[in-house]
Structure formats: structure tokens, C-alpha cells
Amino acid sequence: METVKAVKCTCGYDSETNKFMIPSLANKLGNVLFKVSKLKAQGLISNHKELVRNASEFQDIHGEKWNEMISATASRNIMEAKWNMPTIMPFTEDI
């Protein structure tokens, strides 16, 4: 759960508005952290039990809860930002 808190803090999560300041970073961090958690194989090879346990816990959280805790909010924030973009219309002289 510390990882989830760290990602929320890094991406500027506001619990009152349920928004990230940098939602794309939240999605990118989730993908990168999942790749890093694959160090589990190295831990198994070297018989490093704490590394294996930490990687396994994160993989479980990522697989089961990451979407509802991070990705869904970040993706929604990205879509909302696109909705609020003003439409740029050409000047009549340009037509």
C-alpha cells in the first residue's frame, strides 16, 4: 500500500476532488512498477525471500486493485481534460 500512496503523492492526487495533477504519470508509473516487480524471478534465483514477498504483494495489488485505486481515476482525469479543451475555430479571413 506504500506504493499506492507514493504514486498518489508523486502525481499530485487530491482526495477532495478525486483528481490527479499529472494523470498520465500515474498510468506510466503503474506500468513501470509492474515491470520492476518482475524482479521476483531474480529473488527466487538468489533465494532472497523479502524481495520475492514484496514483488508478490505488489503484483497482487496491481492485478486486483490498481485499476480502482489509480488507473481508473487517472484515465477519467485525462478524458475530462480532453473534454474541457476549447475548440479552435479559424478566423473568417482564413477561410
C-alpha positions as CSV (number, residue, x, y, z in Angstrom):
1,M,0.0,0.0,0.0
2,E,3.0,2.3,0.4
3,T,3.5,2.1,-3.3
4,V,0.0,3.3,-4.0
5,K,0.5,6.2,-1.5
6,A,3.8,7.1,-3.2
7,V,2.2,7.2,-6.7
8,K,-0.7,9.3,-5.5
9,C,1.8,11.7,-3.8
10,T,4.1,11.9,-6.8
11,C,1.2,12.5,-9.3
12,G,-0.4,15.2,-7.1
13,Y,-3.6,13.3,-6.1
14,D,-6.2,15.4,-4.4
15,S,-8.6,13.3,-2.4
16,E,-11.2,16.0,-2.1
17,T,-11.6,16.4,-5.8
18,N,-10.6,12.8,-6.6
19,K,-8.2,14.1,-9.3
20,F,-4.5,13.8,-10.2
21,M,-2.5,16.8,-11.3
22,I,-0.5,14.6,-13.6
23,P,-2.8,11.6,-14.5
24,S,-0.7,10.3,-17.4
25,L,2.3,9.9,-15.0
26,A,0.1,7.7,-12.7
27,N,-0.6,5.3,-15.6
28,K,3.0,5.3,-16.6
29,L,4.2,4.6,-13.1
30,G,1.8,1.7,-12.8
31,N,3.2,0.1,-15.9
32,V,6.8,0.7,-15.0
33,L,6.3,-0.6,-11.4
34,F,4.7,-3.8,-12.7
35,K,7.7,-4.4,-14.9
36,V,10.0,-3.8,-11.9
37,S,8.0,-6.2,-9.8
38,K,9.1,-8.9,-12.2
39,L,12.4,-8.9,-10.2
40,K,10.6,-11.7,-8.3
41,A,12.4,-14.1,-10.6
42,Q,15.8,-12.7,-9.6
43,G,14.8,-13.0,-6.0
44,L,13.8,-16.6,-6.5
45,I,17.1,-17.4,-8.1
46,S,19.1,-15.8,-5.4
47,N,16.8,-17.1,-2.6
48,H,16.1,-13.5,-1.4
49,K,12.7,-14.1,0.4
50,E,12.0,-10.4,1.2
51,L,12.4,-9.4,-2.4
52,V,10.1,-12.2,-3.5
53,R,7.5,-11.3,-0.9
54,N,7.5,-7.6,-1.8
55,A,7.3,-8.3,-5.5
56,S,4.5,-10.8,-5.0
57,E,2.5,-8.4,-2.8
58,F,2.8,-5.7,-5.4
59,Q,1.8,-8.0,-8.2
60,D,-1.3,-9.0,-6.3
61,I,-2.2,-5.4,-5.6
62,H,-1.5,-4.4,-9.2
63,G,-3.6,-7.2,-10.6
64,E,-6.6,-6.8,-8.2
65,K,-6.8,-3.2,-7.0
66,W,-4.5,-1.0,-9.2
67,N,-7.3,-0.1,-11.6
68,E,-9.7,1.0,-8.9
69,M,-7.1,2.8,-6.8
70,I,-5.1,4.5,-9.6
71,S,-5.7,3.8,-13.2
72,A,-9.5,4.4,-13.4
73,T,-9.2,7.9,-11.8
74,A,-6.1,8.8,-13.9
75,S,-7.8,7.7,-17.1
76,R,-11.0,9.6,-16.2
77,N,-8.9,12.7,-15.4
78,I,-7.3,12.5,-18.8
79,M,-10.6,12.2,-20.6
80,E,-12.1,15.1,-18.7
81,A,-9.2,17.3,-19.6
82,K,-9.8,16.5,-23.3
83,W,-13.5,17.4,-22.9
84,N,-12.6,20.8,-21.5
85,M,-10.3,21.8,-24.3
86,P,-11.6,24.8,-26.3
87,T,-12.4,24.3,-29.9
88,I,-10.1,26.3,-32.1
89,M,-12.1,27.9,-34.9
90,P,-10.4,29.6,-37.9
91,F,-10.9,33.3,-38.5
92,T,-13.3,34.3,-41.3
93,E,-10.3,35.9,-43.1
94,D,-8.6,32.5,-43.2
95,I,-11.4,30.8,-44.9
